């Protein structure tokens, strides 16, 4: 799939918003670059403790969440967000390393278009 052929807006006509949460600085930065190159609005969070506040402020369509994030693991974060937001919870996409950039982008664009 050519990256340039994707629809980069949600139904409201605004760009997709994705929060990236991982402990690894390089992973966060690389995912940010990848997503921004596709026209996606991105916010980066280093660690799980920052995710709930970042979701409340940024209102992402999806959260790319490292399941092994320290001090507040990804499963705990996912449960907290689901409890807090219910059906309004952003789509949660678990991250593992390594990941396929094209497959990840395809997933982001397909899931966030509700």
Short mmCIF file of the C-alpha atoms (twelve columns), coordinates in Angstrom:
data_MODEL
# 
_entry.id   MODEL 
# 
loop_
_atom_site.group_PDB 
_atom_site.id 
_atom_site.type_symbol 
_atom_site.label_atom_id 
_atom_site.label_alt_id 
_atom_site.label_comp_id 
_atom_site.label_asym_id 
_atom_site.label_seq_id 
_atom_site.Cartn_x 
_atom_site.Cartn_y 
_atom_site.Cartn_z 
_atom_site.pdbx_PDB_model_num 
ATOM 1   C CA . UNK A 1   0.000   0.000  0.000  1 
ATOM 2   C CA . UNK A 2   1.364   3.389  -0.919 1 
ATOM 3   C CA . UNK A 3   1.499   5.690  2.060  1 
ATOM 4   C CA . UNK A 4   0.311   8.623  -0.015 1 
ATOM 5   C CA . UNK A 5   -3.075  7.021  -0.783 1 
ATOM 6   C CA . UNK A 6   -4.393  6.961  2.772  1 
ATOM 7   C CA . UNK A 7   -7.207  9.183  4.005  1 
ATOM 8   C CA . UNK A 8   -5.596  11.192 6.778  1 
ATOM 9   C CA . UNK A 9   -8.657  12.717 8.394  1 
ATOM 10  C CA . UNK A 10  -11.276 11.527 10.816 1 
ATOM 11  C CA . UNK A 11  -14.942 12.192 9.999  1 
ATOM 12  C CA . UNK A 12  -14.752 15.656 11.574 1 
ATOM 13  C CA . UNK A 13  -12.311 16.675 8.859  1 
ATOM 14  C CA . UNK A 14  -9.369  17.110 11.185 1 
ATOM 15  C CA . UNK A 15  -6.096  15.191 11.112 1 
ATOM 16  C CA . UNK A 16  -5.807  11.995 13.098 1 
ATOM 17  C CA . UNK A 17  -4.370  12.417 16.583 1 
ATOM 18  C CA . UNK A 18  -2.139  9.732  18.034 1 
ATOM 19  C CA . UNK A 19  -0.476  9.602  21.425 1 
ATOM 20  C CA . UNK A 20  2.726   7.543  21.498 1 
ATOM 21  C CA . UNK A 21  3.751   6.150  24.901 1 
ATOM 22  C CA . UNK A 22  6.980   4.268  25.426 1 
ATOM 23  C CA . UNK A 23  9.913   4.374  27.850 1 
ATOM 24  C CA . UNK A 24  12.455  4.226  25.076 1 
ATOM 25  C CA . UNK A 25  13.339  7.706  23.824 1 
ATOM 26  C CA . UNK A 26  14.415  6.494  20.376 1 
ATOM 27  C CA . UNK A 27  11.206  4.520  19.865 1 
ATOM 28  C CA . UNK A 28  9.058   7.499  20.844 1 
ATOM 29  C CA . UNK A 29  10.985  9.856  18.574 1 
ATOM 30  C CA . UNK A 30  11.005  7.460  15.589 1 
ATOM 31  C CA . UNK A 31  7.294   6.756  15.865 1 
ATOM 32  C CA . UNK A 32  6.648   10.488 16.139 1 
ATOM 33  C CA . UNK A 33  8.611   11.138 12.953 1 
ATOM 34  C CA . UNK A 34  6.869   8.290  11.116 1 
ATOM 35  C CA . UNK A 35  3.362   9.411  12.098 1 
ATOM 36  C CA . UNK A 36  4.010   13.110 11.477 1 
ATOM 37  C CA . UNK A 37  5.353   12.293 8.005  1 
ATOM 38  C CA . UNK A 38  1.864   10.937 7.265  1 
ATOM 39  C CA . UNK A 39  0.096   14.107 8.406  1 
ATOM 40  C CA . UNK A 40  -0.922  12.738 11.793 1 
ATOM 41  C CA . UNK A 41  -0.933  15.017 14.840 1 
ATOM 42  C CA . UNK A 42  1.277   13.385 17.436 1 
ATOM 43  C CA . UNK A 43  1.955   13.809 21.112 1 
ATOM 44  C CA . UNK A 44  4.743   11.864 22.771 1 
ATOM 45  C CA . UNK A 45  4.753   10.480 26.308 1 
ATOM 46  C CA . UNK A 46  7.757   8.867  27.952 1 
ATOM 47  C CA . UNK A 47  6.386   6.342  30.418 1 
ATOM 48  C CA . UNK A 48  2.973   5.093  31.468 1 
ATOM 49  C CA . UNK A 49  2.352   7.547  34.275 1 
ATOM 50  C CA . UNK A 50  1.964   10.427 31.817 1 
ATOM 51  C CA . UNK A 51  -0.567  8.728  29.550 1 
ATOM 52  C CA . UNK A 52  -3.879  9.450  31.363 1 
ATOM 53  C CA . UNK A 53  -3.096  13.167 31.669 1 
ATOM 54  C CA . UNK A 54  -1.887  13.324 28.065 1 
ATOM 55  C CA . UNK A 55  -5.114  11.678 26.855 1 
ATOM 56  C CA . UNK A 56  -7.190  14.182 28.853 1 
ATOM 57  C CA . UNK A 57  -5.341  17.134 27.318 1 
ATOM 58  C CA . UNK A 58  -4.657  15.910 23.752 1 
ATOM 59  C CA . UNK A 59  -7.864  13.913 23.054 1 
ATOM 60  C CA . UNK A 60  -6.186  11.398 20.733 1 
ATOM 61  C CA . UNK A 61  -8.026  9.100  18.372 1 
ATOM 62  C CA . UNK A 62  -5.545  6.339  19.210 1 
ATOM 63  C CA . UNK A 63  -2.834  5.568  21.746 1 
ATOM 64  C CA . UNK A 64  0.204   3.545  20.729 1 
ATOM 65  C CA . UNK A 65  1.135   2.020  24.064 1 
ATOM 66  C CA . UNK A 66  4.192   -0.018 24.961 1 
ATOM 67  C CA . UNK A 67  2.895   -2.868 27.105 1 
ATOM 68  C CA . UNK A 68  6.216   -3.097 28.956 1 
ATOM 69  C CA . UNK A 69  6.308   0.571  29.921 1 
ATOM 70  C CA . UNK A 70  7.856   0.949  33.374 1 
ATOM 71  C CA . UNK A 71  6.400   2.133  36.687 1 
ATOM 72  C CA . UNK A 72  2.835   1.846  35.369 1 
ATOM 73  C CA . UNK A 73  2.676   -0.973 32.842 1 
ATOM 74  C CA . UNK A 74  0.736   -0.766 29.616 1 
ATOM 75  C CA . UNK A 75  -2.021  -3.117 30.752 1 
ATOM 76  C CA . UNK A 76  -2.638  -0.981 33.849 1 
ATOM 77  C CA . UNK A 77  -2.753  2.136  31.687 1 
ATOM 78  C CA . UNK A 78  -5.190  0.479  29.263 1 
ATOM 79  C CA . UNK A 79  -7.487  -0.557 32.110 1 
ATOM 80  C CA . UNK A 80  -7.375  2.932  33.616 1 
ATOM 81  C CA . UNK A 81  -8.228  4.589  30.291 1 
ATOM 82  C CA . UNK A 82  -11.039 2.125  29.575 1 
ATOM 83  C CA . UNK A 83  -12.511 2.681  33.026 1 
ATOM 84  C CA . UNK A 84  -12.198 6.462  32.766 1 
ATOM 85  C CA . UNK A 85  -13.484 6.923  29.196 1 
ATOM 86  C CA . UNK A 86  -15.656 3.879  28.507 1 
ATOM 87  C CA . UNK A 87  -16.906 3.981  24.921 1 
ATOM 88  C CA . UNK A 88  -15.159 7.326  24.395 1 
ATOM 89  C CA . UNK A 89  -11.769 5.725  25.087 1 
ATOM 90  C CA . UNK A 90  -9.276  6.245  22.276 1 
ATOM 91  C CA . UNK A 91  -8.343  3.138  20.337 1 
ATOM 92  C CA . UNK A 92  -5.532  1.413  22.224 1 
ATOM 93  C CA . UNK A 93  -2.830  -0.157 20.068 1 
ATOM 94  C CA . UNK A 94  -0.289  -2.239 21.969 1 
ATOM 95  C CA . UNK A 95  3.316   -1.811 20.911 1 
ATOM 96  C CA . UNK A 96  5.973   -4.437 20.932 1 
ATOM 97  C CA . UNK A 97  9.429   -4.256 19.477 1 
ATOM 98  C CA . UNK A 98  10.155  -4.525 16.630 1 
ATOM 99  C CA . UNK A 99  7.198   -3.306 14.595 1 
ATOM 100 C CA . UNK A 100 6.534   -3.027 10.877 1 
ATOM 101 C CA . UNK A 101 6.057   0.677  10.023 1 
ATOM 102 C CA . UNK A 102 3.747   0.045  7.052  1 
ATOM 103 C CA . UNK A 103 1.575   -2.400 8.999  1 
ATOM 104 C CA . UNK A 104 1.410   0.031  11.910 1 
ATOM 105 C CA . UNK A 105 0.330   2.912  9.674  1 
ATOM 106 C CA . UNK A 106 -2.287  0.743  7.987  1 
ATOM 107 C CA . UNK A 107 -3.638  -0.206 11.407 1 
ATOM 108 C CA . UNK A 108 -3.690  3.389  12.649 1 
ATOM 109 C CA . UNK A 109 -5.553  4.628  9.600  1 
ATOM 110 C CA . UNK A 110 -8.071  1.786  9.623  1 
ATOM 111 C CA . UNK A 111 -8.885  1.778  13.317 1 
ATOM 112 C CA . UNK A 112 -9.162  5.499  13.907 1 
ATOM 113 C CA . UNK A 113 -11.699 6.080  11.137 1 
ATOM 114 C CA . UNK A 114 -14.910 5.579  13.114 1 
# 
